[in-house]
Amino acid sequence: MSDFLAEVEKRAYKQTLFAVREEQAALDIVQDAMLKLADKYSGKPVAELPMLFQRILQNTTRDFFRRQKVRNTWTTLISALSSSKDESDDYDPLETLQTENSSNISPSPLDQLEQAQLISLIEQAIESLPARQREAFLLRYWEELDVSETAIAMGCSEGSVKTHCSRAVHALAEKLKARGITL
């Protein structure tokens, strides 16, 4: 196993670096993929390891992009998460967000400053939520757990998770609207 990992590490790093374009993220992804391979498939024949490792590396890279997408969602306006009162309980606010075009153009310093200020305001608003609402909101929309997984993690019913999330979204939208953040 260690011979295989030593042989593949540089290629895997380069492959991942081209995909994510961040050295630290690429190192983390490759390390996670190697750990998963060693943990789950150490007993497999050496001939099967290359395909298994590539699949694990691809999945780990996709997971990285999924987490990035969710984290980048915070830079959009939370007021877009607000839904009307008569919508069903199955409403998922993240489904309403538009993703920005990904381009290789780096943001201007002014845009970076505005983004940092917006993130700070959002973090303050999240910190001010009641503990259960904050927990449900972060588990659902930051950690990307579904309603049933969140309910298990919080030790409550799925209905309670939906209620906490809905209240959190509405409270965040109101707090940010009061700070002048609107679409």
Residue, then its C-alpha position, 0 to 999 in steps of 0.5 A: m500500500s505505501d509503495f503504491l501511495a508513494e508512486v501516485e502521490k505527485r501525480a495525484y497532487k498535480q491532478t488535484l492542483f489543476a482542478v482546484r487551483e489552490e495548493q493547500a486545498a490540493l494537498d488536503i484533498v490528496q491526503d484525505a483520498m489517501l487516508k480513505l484508500a488506506d482505511k477502507y481498501s488496504g486489503k485489496p490487491v495492488a492491481e485494484l488500487p489505481m482505479l479505487f484511488q482515482r475514484i476516491l480522489q475524484n469524489t473527494t475533489r467533488d466534495f471539496f467543490r460542494r463545500q466551497k459552493v455552500r461556503n460561497t453561498w454566504t457571500t450572496l445576500i441572505s435576504a434571498l433565502s427568505s420565503s413567503k409564509d404560505e410555502s410548504d415545509d419542504y421549501d429549501p432556500l438554497e434551491t433559490l440561489q443563483t450561482e455566480n459564473s466562475s471565471n479566472i478574473s480575480p475580484s478587485p480590492l474593493d470587491q474583496l473588502e465588500q465581500a469581507q464586510l458582508i461575511s462579517l455581518i452574516e457571521q454576526a447575524i448567525e452568532s446572534l441566533p438562538a442556539r438551536q436555530r443556529e445549530a439547525f441552520l449550520l447543519r443543514y446549509w453549511e454542513e449540507l446534511d439533509v433534514s433526517e440527518t440533521a434531526i438525528a444529529m440534533g436529537c429532535s424530530e424532522g419537523s423541529v429541524k424544519t421549524h428551526c431552519s425556517r425561523a433562522v432563515h427569517a431571522l437572518a433575513e430580517k437582521l440583514k435587511a435591518r443592516g441595509i443588506t437587500l437584493 
